[in-house]
Amino acid sequence: MADDRIVPDNLAHGLHYPNESKDYRTARNALLRAEMELRRQTESVAAQRRALPLGGKVQDYVFESEDGPVKLSELFKDGKDSLFTYAWMFGPERRESCASCAAFLDGLEGAVPPVSQHINFAVIARSPIERMVAFKKARGWRNLPMLSSGGTSFNADYFALLPNGYENPMTNVFERKNGQVYHFWGSELFYAQPEEGQHPRHNGTLDVLWNILDLTPHGRGTEWTPELRYGSSRR
């Protein structure tokens, strides 16, 4: 029995772009098969992630929010039992924000309103909340909830701060069950040694910038990285 998930060389979907060559269509069909396999694998990994058992219990850290002190347990609002956090590399010792983090948060800014219909969301950094809010306003972010973790062990506990003081851009997801908060998932793929020529891509499926570049002829390149400002633009 034929596997109807596989697109054969006779173009079962019937799509042809104007003036495309036979060589292009053959190569594009081969790529389409690979894209379909990647889609299957992506959904399979997501299902495996959702099936994770509860992680460790989480202490009730006290953060500084834009409205004052807030406990981790108080971030679970409106009956939503999942909390997505991003550790922003903007510690007090940094002169400016990590440029890659800022670009990543640029991409998440527009996603927060619809995502927040389903889960709770927070951006966490070690700088004072006033400094975080000033950057948020200067950057034009309106939707990203900011929390200062200064004075807590949150970043170190969840792999966003190394013993040598170096910061890493970790995503961590927490789940509330029966009134207790548990760790659910962290982007620890960042710490898994990539193969030669690979980018860590621990948050790769969320990163608008790099995913767009992956669809272009030159890809991500090997030397360019985001900057906080481009020419006369503040970004």
N, C-alpha and C positions, 0 to 999 in steps of 0.2 A: 504494500500500500504506500502510495507516494506521501511524503511529508509535505503538507500544504503550507508549512511555515517557511519553507525554502523557496525563494524566488528563482525560477529557472531562467536559462538564457533566452527563452522566447518572450521575456518581458510580460509576465503574467499581470502586472499592474497596468500595463498599457501606456506607460509614460515615455514620451520622447521630447527632448528639448529641441528648439529650433536649430537646424543645421549641425546636429551632433553627428560625429563619425561612428562607424561601427566599432572602432577600437575604444572610443570613449564609452559607448554603451556596454561593451563587454567588461571593461574595467569597473564601470559604475555598478554593474550587477554584482560583480565579485565583492565590491565594497558594501553593497546593500546587504549581502548575506552576512558579512562581518558585523554590520550595524545591527542587524536583527539578532545575531548571537549576543552582542553586547547588551541589547535591550533585555533579552531573556536573563542574562547573567545579572544585570543590575536589579531586576525585579526579584530574582532568586536571593541575592545578597540582602536586599531590603526585607524580604520575608524572614530570612535567617536572623537578621538584626531584631526584628519585632518579636521573635520567639525567645530572645535572651531571658534567662531568669533574672529575678531582682538582684541588683548589685548590692554593695555595702550600704549600711545605714549612714546617713549624712548628718553631721552636726549642724545645729541651727545657727549658722554664721550670722553676724549682724553687719550689714552693709550700710553705706551712706548713699541714699537715693537723692534724686533731685528734690524730693519733698521731705527729707529727713531720714533718720535711722529706720531700717527695715530688716526684719529677720528673713532668712531664706524661706522659712515656712510660710511667711506672709506674701511671698511672690506668687503663690498658687491661688489664683483669683477666679471668681465666676464659675466655680465648679470644674475648672480645667486642671487636670492632674499631671500634665507634662510641662516641664520647664526647659527651654533651650537657652544655653548661655554661650557667649563667645568671649574668650579672654583676649582683650585688646592689648597689644604691645604698646603701652603708653604709661610705663611706670614713672615715678617721680624723678628718677635719675636721667630720663630721656629729655633731650632738648626739644624734640618734636615727636609726633606720633610716628610709628612705623608706617612707611608709605604703602606697603602691601596691605597692611591691616586696614588703612583708610580706604583703599580701593575696594577691598572686600566688603567693608561696611557700606560703601557707596552702593554696591550691588544689592545688599540686603535691605537698604532703607525703604525701597518701594514695596518689598515683600511683607513688611511687618504688619500693616493693617489687615490683609487677608489671612496671614498666618495666625495672627492673634485671635481670630475667630475660633481657633482650635486649640492653641497652646499658649503658654506664657513664654515671654521672650525677654532677655536682658543682655546688655553688653557690660562686661565687667573689666575694670582696670584698676591698677594700684595707685594711680594718681589721686589727689584730692578731687572731690566731686566738682568743685568750682572750676578747676582746670579742665576737666572733662566736658563740662557744659559749655565752657567758652569755646573749645574746639568744635563741639557739636554745632553751635550757632554759626561759627565762622565757616564751617563746611557746608552749612545749609541743610543739615539733617533735622528733620522734624519728628520722625517716628521711632527712633532708636532709644529705648529706655536705658538710662545710664546708672550704673552702680559702682561705687568706689569700694574696693576690697582692702584698702590700706588698713593695716592693723590687724588683719585676719591671716590665717594660714591657707585660705581658699586656693590661691594660685599655686602654691607649693603642693598642696594636697592633691590637686587635680592636674598636675604635670604642666602647668603654664608658667612655672618659675622653678629654675634649676638651683641646686645648692650653691653654684658659683654666681648666682644673681642674674643669669641670662634668662630672658623671657621667651616663651614660645606661644604661638597663636592657637590655643586649644579650644575646640568646641566640646562642651559637655552637656548631656541631657540628663535630667533628673525626673523621677516619677514619685508621685505621692500615692500611697496605698494605706488605707485604714489609719489615716492621720500621720503616718510616718513617711519621711522623705528618704528615698533610696537613689543611689547612682544607677543610671540605666546604661549609658553609652558615652564613650569619649573618643575623640579622633586620634587615638594612639597610633594609627597608621603613620603618623608623622615620625614616630620613633623607629619604625621598621625600615631597615636599610633599603633604599631604592636600588634597583638595578642600574647599571651604567647608562647614563643619558636620561634617566627618568627624573621627574620632579616629584617630591613627596606626595603631593595631591591629596592630603588627608581630608581636606574640605573641598575636593575637586568638583563634586557634583553641584556645589552651591556657588561656585566662583564664576560669576557672569563674565568677567574680563577674560579669563583664560579659556573658558569654554567657547566664547565667540572667536578668539584667535585660533582655536583648534579647527575651526571650520573654514579657515582661509588657506590659500596656497602656501604661505610662508610659515604658518603655524605660530607657535609661541616664540620661536627663535631661541637663542642660547645666551644672549647677552643683555637684552632689554629687561628692565624691571620697572614697576610703577614708581612714580614720583608724586610728591605732594602738590607740586605745581608744574604746569607746562607752559612755557613762554609767558605771556602776559596773563594767562588764566590762573586763578587761585588753585585749580585742580591740575 
